[in-house]
Amino acid sequence: MISMIQRVSQARVVVGGEVVGEIGAGLLVLVCAERGDSEVQADKLLAKLLKLRIFSDDAGKMNRSVQDCGGGLLIVSQFTLAADVSGGNRPSFTRAAAPDEGRRLYDYFVAQARATHPQVATGQFAADMQVHLVNDGPVTIPLQVS
């Protein structure tokens, strides 16, 4: 699975003019299931992002996780993270999981996140979403597990 993690002071997802998910301080997690991914990769990705020490401690050093600071998670599906542009200027998305499998793994990832973290909001799978965020830092980290 591929993800892009952004430390935010606030973030929200809008679909059709309505807010479908929002958080205050925490992590915006853009996530994509790739072909061949399973629950194993989803579990590894979730474990890594929950423990990722990218929030400041009292000394101002990146030493706290989203769990340590009680931040929220806003999880948004984004198949375009699997884009391959090596063959030209038009991206290919053949590395992304098929839509049904992508949805299944996304739903699994969200369910596992909700089972282990108190504040989880989401976007809407396969929807045309507008993601609004205030990137805190800015801190943006690509994260991929296999």
C-alpha positions in Angstrom: 0.0 0.0 0.0 1.1 3.5 -0.7 0.2 6.5 1.3 1.1 10.2 1.7 0.9 11.4 5.3 0.5 15.1 6.0 0.7 16.6 9.5 -2.2 19.1 9.6 -3.6 21.6 12.0 -7.0 21.0 10.4 -8.4 19.1 7.3 -11.7 18.3 5.8 -13.2 16.5 2.8 -16.1 18.0 0.8 -18.2 15.9 -1.6 -21.0 17.6 -3.5 -20.7 20.8 -1.4 -21.1 18.9 1.9 -18.4 18.1 4.5 -18.1 14.3 4.8 -15.1 14.2 7.1 -13.0 16.6 9.1 -10.4 16.7 11.9 -8.5 19.3 13.8 -4.8 18.6 14.4 -3.6 15.2 13.3 -2.8 13.4 10.1 -4.3 13.5 6.7 -3.7 10.1 5.2 -4.0 9.7 1.5 -4.0 5.9 0.8 -3.9 3.6 -2.2 -4.1 -0.1 -2.4 -1.9 -1.6 -5.1 -2.4 -4.9 -7.0 -1.4 -7.8 -4.8 -1.9 -5.9 -1.5 -3.8 -7.6 1.3 -4.8 -7.0 4.9 -1.1 -7.6 5.8 0.0 -4.4 4.0 -2.9 -2.5 5.4 -2.0 -3.6 9.0 1.6 -2.7 8.5 0.8 0.7 7.1 -1.6 1.5 9.9 0.9 0.4 12.6 3.6 2.5 11.0 1.6 5.7 10.7 0.1 5.5 14.2 3.7 5.3 15.7 5.3 7.7 13.3 7.0 10.4 15.5 6.3 13.6 13.5 4.7 15.7 16.2 6.7 18.1 18.4 7.5 17.2 22.0 8.0 19.9 24.7 11.5 20.6 23.5 10.2 21.2 19.9 11.7 18.0 18.5 9.7 15.6 16.3 9.3 13.0 18.9 5.6 12.3 19.4 3.1 10.2 17.4 -0.5 11.0 16.5 -1.4 8.6 19.3 0.8 10.4 21.8 -0.7 13.8 21.0 -4.3 12.6 20.6 -4.6 13.9 17.1 -7.2 12.8 14.5 -6.9 10.8 11.4 -8.5 11.8 8.1 -8.2 8.8 5.8 -8.9 9.5 2.1 -8.7 7.0 -0.8 -6.5 8.2 -3.6 -5.7 5.7 -6.4 -3.6 8.3 -8.2 -0.8 7.6 -5.7 -0.1 4.5 -7.9 0.5 6.6 -11.0 3.2 5.5 -13.4 4.5 8.2 -15.7 7.5 6.4 -17.0 5.9 5.6 -20.3 5.0 9.1 -21.3 3.0 12.1 -20.1 -0.3 10.4 -19.4 -0.3 8.5 -16.1 -1.0 4.8 -16.1 -2.8 3.4 -13.0 -2.3 -0.3 -13.7 -0.4 -0.7 -10.4 -3.5 0.4 -8.4 -5.8 -2.4 -7.1 -9.0 -3.0 -9.1 -11.8 -0.8 -7.8 -13.6 -3.6 -5.9 -10.4 -4.8 -4.2 -9.3 -1.2 -3.5 -12.6 -0.5 -1.8 -12.4 -3.6 0.2 -8.9 -2.8 1.5 -9.7 0.8 2.1 -12.8 -0.2 4.1 -10.6 -2.7 6.0 -8.0 -0.1 6.7 -10.6 2.4 8.0 -12.2 -0.3 10.2 -8.8 -1.2 11.7 -8.0 2.5 12.3 -11.3 3.0 14.0 -10.7 -0.1 16.2 -7.3 1.3 17.4 -7.6 5.1 17.3 -10.3 7.2 18.9 -10.7 9.9 16.2 -11.0 8.7 12.6 -12.8 10.6 9.8 -12.8 9.6 6.1 -13.4 10.8 2.6 -15.8 8.9 0.3 -14.3 6.1 -1.8 -14.4 6.8 -5.6 -16.1 10.2 -5.1 -15.0 13.5 -6.6 -13.6 15.0 -3.4 -12.2 18.4 -2.5 -9.6 18.1 0.3 -8.9 21.2 2.3 -6.0 21.2 4.7 -3.6 23.3 6.6 -0.3 21.5 6.4 1.4 22.0 9.7 5.2 22.5 9.3 4.8 21.7 6.4 5.3 18.0 7.1 4.5 15.6 4.2 5.9 12.1 4.2 5.5 9.4 1.6 5.0 6.0 3.2 4.9 2.7 1.4 4.8 -0.9 2.8 5.1 -4.2 1.0 
